[in-house]
Amino acid sequence: MTDMDQTSDDPTSEAAAEASTPSKTAMDIGDILKILPHRYPFLLIDRVIELVRMKSIVALKNVTITEPFFQGHFPEKPIMPGVLIVEAIAQAGGLLLLTEVPNRDEMLMVFTGIEKARFRRPVVPGDQLRIEVVVRAWRMTAARLEGKAYVDGKVVCEATVTCRLVPRAMGAGNADSAGDEA
């Protein structure tokens, strides 16, 4: 009997294999817009190419000369602001986490901290950012995520970000006090 003819009767091995595989491995912009509250010009994720529930995400951002920030940063030598690369990392992480929140239409994932941010290379028009985020700690209301952004296989930015889930009804002035715990 060949390997192709053999079947496993062990349900635990099937369950383990199912749990370790991504539930949805890709998302297009339509899927992203259903989950993230961000919109143009501040939506910084164009596509998800890999998502492993509660563990990691790989997303893409196509950087074009028509990005509004290039008008002033810098007109004669356009460079994507580093803080927006960190924001893209946070958005990818938020997208990963919000897929697990059943009432996400009533909630916001807000940024509460940035640690160990490093900028290695400039990102310019024509580049494609590959954003990889891994969950380091997560409880249902707060998370710590490690992210790296790459262009052509080279690290351009890395940062640890923290975030917190808050009700959308919470006023912006109250978000600061919510972030003190994360």
Salt bridges, closest charged atoms under 4 A:
ASP31 OD2 - LYS24 NZ 3.30
GLU67 OE2 - LYS61 NZ 2.87
GLU87 OE2 - HIS38 NE2 3.61
GLU100 OE1 - ARG53 NH2 2.64
GLU115 OE1 - ARG144 NH1 2.83
GLU132 OE2 - ARG130 NE 2.62
GLU146 OE1 - ARG136 NE 3.17
GLU158 OE2 - ARG120 NH2 2.79
GLU181 OE1 - ARG164 NH2 3.42
